[in-house]
Amino acid sequence: MVYNPRSARHGALLVGTVAVLGLLTACGNGKDVHSNPPITASGTAAPATGTTKSPASATSAPSGTSTGAASSSPSKAAPSPSGGDAATPAANTRCHTSELRASVGRNDPGAGQENFPVVLTNKSGRTCTVHGYPGAAFVSASGSRLGADPRRESGSPATITLKPGQSAWAGLTFSNPGISGAKTATPAALLVTPPDERDSLKVTWTGGAVPVSGNSSSVFLSVFSPGTGP
């Protein structure tokens, strides 16, 4: 039997204890002492570009369009009314036929011309507007039209605001048939249609014969102006 001195056994015990403590410390410090080294993928990196494009902006811009800045979407232009006048007031402010009263003022002849003011008066209880030209047609007692539709004189249409009781007028002009030699007829009435309306107002015609065909038989209308006449 081999006898080990107490000191040798004591030393072996200390060495074993230190080894166990070292192992416990390595397992409890939260770190993997055997972590694998990072994996490096083979290949080459794409070169960096000056700007980063989103998928939407990656498509080519059409010819003539600058790509330097984003362009704002154009607002929709409002549709032009008949006659191509984009300044016609909104429909909710327009005077409707049922809100108006029509009349024809006294003739103001001059230089071989007959000049009658065609007047529209706001008979409603609200403020409304007229803009541009009226429509007009001479008719017989049976309702048949006499002559061609009046033409429009050149002018700058303006929006006329009519408070209740206020009026606007447009000039109705034609050459004196006795001078022009045009064929004539005597209308029973003048039909007046407010701007952008379909229904007409009937006014008894007391202005005598009007040209309906032949030389210088055209009848003209001017744009509306405030009031009841020149």
C-alpha positions as CSV (number, residue, x, y, z in Angstrom):
1,M,0.0,0.0,0.0
2,V,1.3,3.3,-1.0
3,Y,1.0,6.0,1.5
4,N,0.4,9.6,0.3
5,P,1.4,12.3,2.6
6,R,-1.4,14.6,3.8
7,S,0.2,17.6,2.1
8,A,0.1,15.8,-1.3
9,R,-3.5,14.9,-1.0
10,H,-4.3,18.4,0.1
11,G,-2.6,19.9,-2.9
12,A,-4.4,17.6,-5.3
13,L,-7.7,18.6,-3.7
14,L,-6.9,22.3,-4.3
15,V,-6.0,21.7,-7.9
16,G,-9.3,19.9,-8.5
17,T,-11.3,22.6,-6.9
18,V,-9.7,25.3,-8.9
19,A,-10.4,23.3,-12.1
20,V,-14.1,22.9,-11.3
21,L,-14.5,26.6,-10.4
22,G,-12.9,27.6,-13.7
23,L,-15.3,25.4,-15.6
24,L,-18.3,26.9,-13.8
25,T,-17.1,30.4,-14.4
26,A,-16.7,29.8,-18.1
27,C,-20.2,28.4,-18.4
28,G,-21.9,31.1,-16.4
29,N,-20.5,34.3,-17.9
30,G,-23.0,34.3,-20.8
31,K,-20.4,34.2,-23.5
32,D,-19.7,31.5,-26.0
33,V,-16.0,31.0,-25.9
34,H,-16.3,28.7,-28.9
35,S,-18.3,31.1,-31.2
36,N,-17.9,30.4,-34.9
37,P,-15.9,32.9,-37.0
38,P,-18.1,35.1,-39.4
39,I,-18.8,33.6,-42.8
40,T,-17.7,35.6,-45.8
41,A,-19.8,35.3,-48.9
42,S,-18.0,35.2,-52.2
43,G,-18.8,37.8,-55.0
44,T,-18.4,41.5,-55.6
45,A,-20.4,44.4,-54.3
46,A,-22.3,46.7,-56.8
47,P,-20.9,50.2,-57.0
48,A,-22.8,52.8,-55.0
49,T,-24.8,55.4,-57.0
50,G,-25.3,59.0,-56.2
51,T,-29.1,58.8,-55.5
52,T,-31.4,56.0,-54.5
53,K,-34.5,55.6,-56.7
54,S,-37.8,54.2,-55.5
55,P,-39.5,51.8,-57.8
56,A,-42.0,54.5,-58.9
57,S,-39.2,56.8,-59.9
58,A,-37.1,54.3,-61.6
59,T,-39.0,54.5,-64.9
60,S,-37.9,56.8,-67.6
61,A,-39.5,60.2,-67.7
62,P,-41.2,61.1,-71.0
63,S,-39.3,63.2,-73.5
64,G,-39.3,66.9,-72.6
65,T,-40.1,66.3,-68.9
66,S,-37.6,67.5,-66.3
67,T,-36.7,64.8,-63.7
68,G,-34.8,67.3,-61.5
69,A,-37.9,67.9,-59.3
70,A,-41.2,66.3,-58.7
71,S,-44.0,68.0,-60.6
72,S,-47.3,68.7,-59.0
73,S,-50.4,67.2,-60.5
74,P,-52.3,69.8,-62.6
75,S,-55.6,70.7,-61.3
76,K,-58.5,69.9,-63.7
77,A,-59.5,72.8,-65.7
78,A,-63.1,73.7,-65.5
79,P,-65.1,72.8,-68.7
80,S,-65.8,75.8,-71.0
81,P,-69.5,76.7,-71.6
82,S,-71.0,77.0,-75.1
83,G,-69.2,79.7,-77.0
84,G,-65.9,78.9,-75.4
85,D,-66.1,81.5,-72.7
86,A,-64.4,80.0,-69.6
87,A,-65.5,82.9,-67.4
88,T,-69.1,81.9,-67.2
89,P,-70.3,82.1,-63.5
90,A,-71.1,78.9,-61.6
91,A,-74.6,77.5,-62.2
92,N,-75.7,78.0,-58.6
93,T,-75.4,81.8,-59.0
94,R,-76.9,82.1,-62.5
95,C,-80.2,83.7,-63.0
96,H,-82.7,81.1,-64.3
97,T,-85.5,81.9,-66.7
98,S,-88.2,81.5,-64.0
99,E,-86.4,84.2,-61.9
100,L,-86.4,86.9,-64.6
101,R,-88.8,89.2,-66.4
102,A,-88.1,90.3,-70.0
103,S,-89.0,93.6,-71.7
104,V,-88.0,95.5,-74.8
105,G,-87.2,99.2,-74.3
106,R,-87.8,102.2,-76.7
107,N,-86.1,102.3,-80.0
108,D,-83.1,104.6,-80.2
109,P,-82.5,104.9,-84.0
110,G,-79.3,106.4,-85.5
111,A,-77.3,106.3,-88.8
112,G,-79.8,104.0,-90.5
113,Q,-79.9,101.6,-87.6
114,E,-82.7,100.5,-85.3
115,N,-81.6,100.0,-81.7
116,F,-83.7,98.3,-79.0
117,P,-82.6,97.4,-75.5
118,V,-83.6,93.9,-74.5
119,V,-83.9,94.0,-70.7
120,L,-83.9,91.2,-68.1
121,T,-85.0,92.1,-64.6
122,N,-84.5,89.9,-61.5
123,K,-87.9,89.3,-60.1
124,S,-86.8,86.7,-57.6
125,G,-85.9,87.1,-53.9
126,R,-82.2,86.2,-54.3
127,T,-79.2,87.7,-55.9
128,C,-78.2,86.1,-59.2
129,T,-76.0,86.8,-62.3
130,V,-76.2,87.0,-66.1
131,H,-73.2,86.7,-68.3
132,G,-72.6,87.2,-72.0
133,Y,-75.3,87.3,-74.6
134,P,-79.1,86.6,-74.5
135,G,-80.8,84.4,-77.2
136,A,-83.5,86.0,-79.2
137,A,-86.0,85.2,-82.0
138,F,-88.8,87.0,-83.7
139,V,-92.0,84.9,-84.0
140,S,-95.4,85.3,-85.7
141,A,-98.7,85.1,-83.9
142,S,-98.8,81.4,-84.6
143,G,-95.3,80.9,-83.1
144,S,-93.4,80.5,-86.4
145,R,-89.9,82.0,-86.5
146,L,-89.3,85.0,-88.7
147,G,-85.9,85.4,-90.1
148,A,-82.6,84.0,-89.0
149,D,-81.3,83.9,-85.5
150,P,-79.6,87.2,-84.4
151,R,-75.8,87.3,-84.6
152,R,-73.5,88.3,-81.8
153,E,-71.7,91.6,-82.0
154,S,-68.1,91.5,-80.9
155,G,-67.6,92.5,-77.2
156,S,-66.2,91.5,-73.9
157,P,-68.7,89.4,-71.9
158,A,-68.9,90.4,-68.2
159,T,-70.7,89.0,-65.3
160,I,-73.6,91.2,-64.2
161,T,-74.8,90.7,-60.6
162,L,-78.5,91.4,-60.2
163,K,-80.0,91.9,-56.8
164,P,-83.8,91.5,-56.5
165,G,-85.3,94.2,-58.8
166,Q,-82.1,95.1,-60.7
167,S,-81.8,94.8,-64.5
168,A,-79.3,94.1,-67.3
169,W,-79.7,95.0,-70.9
170,A,-78.4,93.9,-74.3
171,G,-78.7,95.8,-77.5
172,L,-80.8,94.4,-80.4
173,T,-79.8,96.2,-83.6
174,F,-80.6,95.9,-87.3
175,S,-80.5,98.1,-90.4
176,N,-83.6,100.1,-91.2
177,P,-85.4,98.0,-93.9
178,G,-86.6,101.1,-95.7
179,I,-82.9,102.0,-96.3
180,S,-81.4,98.5,-96.8
181,G,-84.2,97.2,-99.0
182,A,-84.4,93.9,-97.1
183,K,-87.6,91.9,-97.1
184,T,-89.6,92.4,-93.9
185,A,-92.2,90.9,-91.6
186,T,-93.9,92.3,-88.5
187,P,-93.4,90.0,-85.6
188,A,-96.0,89.4,-82.9
189,A,-93.4,88.7,-80.2
190,L,-89.8,88.4,-79.4
191,L,-88.6,85.3,-77.6
192,V,-85.8,86.1,-75.2
193,T,-83.6,83.3,-73.7
194,P,-81.3,84.2,-70.7
195,P,-77.7,83.1,-71.0
196,D,-77.1,79.3,-70.5
197,E,-80.9,78.7,-70.2
198,R,-83.2,76.7,-72.4
199,D,-86.6,78.3,-71.6
200,S,-87.5,81.5,-73.2
201,L,-89.5,84.6,-72.1
202,K,-92.1,86.0,-74.5
203,V,-92.3,89.7,-75.0
204,T,-94.9,91.4,-77.2
205,W,-93.2,93.2,-80.1
206,T,-94.3,96.7,-80.8
207,G,-91.2,97.9,-82.8
208,G,-92.8,97.4,-86.3
209,A,-91.4,95.6,-89.3
210,V,-88.0,93.8,-89.1
211,P,-85.8,92.5,-91.8
212,V,-86.2,88.7,-92.4
213,S,-84.3,88.1,-95.7
214,G,-82.4,89.8,-98.5
215,N,-79.8,92.5,-98.3
216,S,-78.6,93.7,-94.8
217,S,-81.2,91.5,-93.1
218,S,-79.0,90.4,-90.2
219,V,-80.0,91.3,-86.7
220,F,-77.3,91.6,-84.0
221,L,-77.2,91.3,-80.2
222,S,-74.6,92.8,-77.9
223,V,-73.3,91.6,-74.5
224,F,-75.2,92.4,-71.3
225,S,-74.5,95.6,-69.5
226,P,-76.0,96.8,-66.1
227,G,-79.2,98.8,-66.2
228,T,-82.1,99.1,-68.5
229,G,-80.5,100.8,-71.5
230,P,-77.8,103.2,-72.8
